[in-house]
Amino acid sequence: MSSSSGAIAGKGGGRLGNVLSGVAVALGCALFLGGFVWGAVVYRPYTVPTNSMQPTVNPGDRVLAQHVSGSDVRRGDVVVFQDDLWDPQPLVKRVVGVGGDVVACCDTQGRLTVDGKPVQEDYLKDSPLNSLTKFSSTVPHGQLFLLGDNRAVSEDSRLHLTDVNHGSVPASDVKARVDGTVWPLGRLGTMDRTPAFDALPGGGASARGPLKLLVVMVIAGAVLIFGGAAYGPLARLRRRK
């Protein structure tokens, strides 16, 4: 009697385990594929063409950039943009001024100023900013003032100060906002948002995109798929023992 009851219990437990493993695999597939599909819709890969953004990103780095409207870009954001007056290929620079800002260089400590307030740019390759030529520019509304983090070599808004837009580019030229680096693997990770512009009216950099959530979805999905798929072989091995 006890042997028969044990067999029935074992079969019932096996059926429940099979159901749960199936649910785990199905949920894992939904998370895994959903993460990739969502990522493909929201993000695009770009290759950084120059060393103007070192040390934030290096030339040849493959970055993931989130599709955003230029009107949603804020000071401190690292963006991919394309302006035919600058270069026919997409470029990567940091936004330091938005419409209405007065961007100037430099104060007595070599710091960039926005609306007369000094900005502590800890992300720069070299500090203080003694490589910058003195200038002052009022950013037209609907435009962005862009500089590279490697100011000594970056070809950016400073070279276009005599243009009709006083060195800025239309916000509509922005293609995406950089959220992380995916290649090389040694630099794999998300991009930190800088607090350098937080004290200015309107605040600093944008909130993070969903990149970390997407990574969690893909990893969790893979764990559930392999865990659910492994249940059957493990259960059979246990019964044989």
Buried (B, 14 or more C-beta within 10 A) or exposed (E): EEEEEEEEEEEEEBEEBBEEBBEBBEBBBEBBEBBBEBBEEBBBEBEBBBBBBBEBBBEEBBBBBBBBEBEEBBBBBBBBBBBEEBEEEBBBBBBBBBBBBBBBBBBEEBBBBBEEBBBBBEBBBBBBBEBBEEBEBBBBEBBBBBBBBBBBEBBBBBEBBEEEBBBBBBBBBBBBBBBBBBBEEEBEEBBEBBEBBEEBEEEBBBEBBBBEEBBEBBEBBBBBBEBBBEBBEEBEEEEEE
